Amino acid sequence: MTAVSPLRLNVMRAFYLLLFLERGYRVVAQAMSGEPLGPFDGVAYAFWGALALLCLVGLRYPLRMVPLLLIFLVYKLLWLALVGAPWWAAGAPPDPVMGRFLVAMVAGVVIDLLVIPWGHVIANYVRAPAETARPA
């Protein structure tokens, strides 16, 4: 296992807290609005709520919860590939909301890339031997 500095661990903890507050606020605000949600919106808010709560676990165990950070990174990359890039390629009609989303997603990817401890990820998820189905 690669060593992760105490500073990096504390940056990760701060990021988990920020993610909890930001996502948790959105979920609570939606729940308190009283607006009924459709099935897809309901799944999205439930998923964000679950991730927000799991970010609390990241405050105590930042390295064990690195897969959460990878989920945040991958969803932003997928959004950019499936939504942002086609919108931009179509001529990017003037839409301030979409433009802000695009900027936020790109900024989010950059922040995720900086916060994720890549040495730990490579050592534990790329180079580590696969878990076998048979007990040891």
C-alpha positions as CSV (number, residue, x, y, z in Angstrom):
1,M,0.0,0.0,0.0
2,T,1.3,3.4,-0.9
3,A,1.6,6.0,1.9
4,V,-0.7,9.0,1.7
5,S,0.4,12.1,3.5
6,P,-1.7,13.5,6.5
7,L,-2.2,16.7,4.4
8,R,-3.7,14.7,1.5
9,L,-5.9,12.8,4.0
10,N,-7.2,16.1,5.4
11,V,-7.8,17.5,1.9
12,M,-9.8,14.4,1.2
13,R,-11.8,14.8,4.4
14,A,-12.5,18.4,3.5
15,F,-13.7,17.3,0.1
16,Y,-15.9,14.6,1.5
17,L,-17.5,17.2,3.8
18,L,-18.0,19.6,0.9
19,L,-19.6,16.9,-1.2
20,F,-21.8,15.9,1.7
21,L,-23.0,19.5,2.3
22,E,-23.5,20.3,-1.4
23,R,-25.3,17.1,-2.4
24,G,-27.1,16.7,0.9
25,Y,-28.4,20.3,0.7
26,R,-29.8,19.6,-2.8
27,V,-31.5,16.4,-1.7
28,V,-33.0,18.0,1.5
29,A,-34.2,21.0,-0.5
30,Q,-35.9,18.8,-3.0
31,A,-37.5,16.7,-0.3
32,M,-38.8,19.7,1.5
33,S,-40.2,21.3,-1.6
34,G,-43.1,18.8,-1.6
35,E,-42.9,18.4,-5.4
36,P,-43.5,14.9,-6.5
37,L,-40.6,13.4,-8.5
38,G,-40.8,11.2,-11.6
39,P,-39.1,7.8,-11.5
40,F,-35.8,9.0,-13.1
41,D,-35.6,12.2,-11.1
42,G,-36.4,10.2,-8.0
43,V,-33.6,7.7,-8.7
44,A,-31.2,10.6,-9.3
45,Y,-32.1,12.3,-6.0
46,A,-32.0,9.0,-4.0
47,F,-28.6,8.2,-5.6
48,W,-27.2,11.7,-4.6
49,G,-28.6,11.3,-1.1
50,A,-26.9,7.9,-0.7
51,L,-23.6,9.3,-2.0
52,A,-23.9,12.3,0.3
53,L,-24.4,10.0,3.3
54,L,-21.6,7.8,2.3
55,C,-19.3,10.9,2.1
56,L,-19.8,11.1,5.9
57,V,-18.1,7.7,6.2
58,G,-15.2,9.3,4.1
59,L,-14.6,11.8,6.9
60,R,-13.5,8.9,9.1
61,Y,-12.1,6.5,6.4
62,P,-10.9,8.7,3.5
63,L,-8.9,6.0,1.8
64,R,-11.5,3.3,2.1
65,M,-14.0,5.6,0.5
66,V,-11.9,6.5,-2.5
67,P,-14.3,4.6,-4.8
68,L,-16.9,7.3,-4.0
69,L,-14.5,9.9,-5.4
70,L,-14.0,7.7,-8.5
71,I,-17.8,7.6,-8.9
72,F,-17.9,11.4,-8.8
73,L,-15.1,11.6,-11.4
74,V,-16.6,9.0,-13.7
75,Y,-20.1,10.5,-13.7
76,K,-18.7,13.9,-14.6
77,L,-16.6,12.4,-17.4
78,L,-19.7,10.5,-18.7
79,W,-21.8,13.7,-18.5
80,L,-19.2,15.6,-20.5
81,A,-19.0,12.8,-23.1
82,L,-22.8,12.1,-23.4
83,V,-24.3,15.6,-22.8
84,G,-21.7,18.4,-22.9
85,A,-19.6,17.3,-25.9
86,P,-22.7,16.7,-28.2
87,W,-24.2,20.1,-27.1
88,W,-20.9,21.8,-27.8
89,A,-20.4,20.0,-31.2
90,A,-24.0,21.0,-32.2
91,G,-22.9,24.6,-32.3
92,A,-23.4,25.4,-28.6
93,P,-26.5,27.5,-28.9
94,P,-26.6,30.3,-26.3
95,D,-27.9,28.7,-23.2
96,P,-26.5,30.1,-20.0
97,V,-27.7,27.2,-17.8
98,M,-26.0,24.6,-20.1
99,G,-22.9,26.8,-20.3
100,R,-22.6,27.0,-16.5
101,F,-23.2,23.2,-16.3
102,L,-20.4,22.6,-18.8
103,V,-18.0,24.9,-16.9
104,A,-19.0,23.3,-13.5
105,M,-18.4,19.8,-14.9
106,V,-15.0,20.6,-16.3
107,A,-14.0,22.3,-13.1
108,G,-15.3,19.3,-11.1
109,V,-13.2,16.9,-13.2
110,V,-10.1,19.0,-12.6
111,I,-10.7,19.1,-8.8
112,D,-11.4,15.4,-8.7
113,L,-8.2,14.7,-10.5
114,L,-6.3,16.7,-8.0
115,V,-8.0,15.3,-4.8
116,I,-8.0,11.6,-5.7
117,P,-4.8,9.9,-4.4
118,W,-3.7,8.3,-7.6
119,G,-0.8,6.4,-6.1
120,H,-3.2,4.7,-3.8
121,V,-5.7,4.0,-6.6
122,I,-3.0,2.5,-8.8
123,A,-1.5,0.4,-6.0
124,N,-4.9,-0.9,-4.6
125,Y,-7.2,-1.0,-7.7
126,V,-4.9,-1.5,-10.7
127,R,-1.8,-3.4,-9.5
128,A,-3.2,-5.4,-6.6
129,P,-4.1,-9.0,-7.3
130,A,-7.8,-9.7,-8.0
131,E,-9.8,-11.2,-5.2
132,T,-10.6,-14.9,-5.9
133,A,-13.9,-16.6,-5.5
134,R,-12.4,-19.4,-3.4
135,P,-11.6,-18.8,0.3
136,A,-7.9,-18.8,1.3
